[in-house]
Amino acid sequence: MVYGELDNLTGGKSEPPTSKCIEEQRRRQLDVVLEIRRLLSEATRRSAEKAA
């Protein structure tokens, strides 16, 4: 991935990744994954309730 590519998506600055920067990116990515999982489980639960 090009240095600025993810930064363009997240509104950050285009600099070579530092360990702190990489850690922040991983944390943001994990937050996104957890939010997607939460929304999927909520949607699954709602559709199961509608089907019942």
C-alpha positions in Angstrom: 0.0 0.0 0.0 1.2 3.5 -0.8 2.0 5.6 2.3 -0.7 8.1 1.7 -3.4 5.7 0.5 -4.9 4.8 3.8 -4.3 8.4 5.1 -6.4 9.7 2.3 -9.3 7.5 3.5 -8.8 8.4 7.2 -8.0 12.1 6.8 -4.4 11.7 8.2 -1.1 13.0 6.9 0.9 11.2 4.2 4.1 10.2 6.0 6.0 6.9 6.2 4.4 4.8 8.9 5.9 4.9 12.3 5.3 2.2 14.9 2.8 4.5 16.7 1.1 5.3 13.4 0.8 1.6 12.5 -0.6 0.9 16.0 -3.2 3.6 15.5 -4.2 2.3 12.1 -4.5 -1.2 13.5 -6.7 0.1 16.3 -8.9 1.9 13.9 -9.2 -1.1 11.7 -10.1 -3.3 14.7 -12.7 -0.7 15.7 -14.2 -0.9 12.2 -14.2 -4.8 12.2 -15.8 -4.9 15.7 -18.5 -2.4 14.6 -19.3 -4.4 11.5 -19.5 -7.6 13.5 -21.9 -5.9 16.0 -24.1 -4.6 13.2 -24.2 -8.0 11.5 -25.2 -9.8 14.7 -27.8 -7.2 15.4 -29.2 -7.5 11.8 -29.2 -11.3 12.1 -31.0 -11.1 15.4 -33.6 -8.8 14.0 -34.3 -11.0 11.0 -34.6 -14.0 13.2 -37.2 -12.1 15.3 -39.1 -11.2 12.2 -39.1 -14.8 11.0 -40.3 -16.1 14.3 
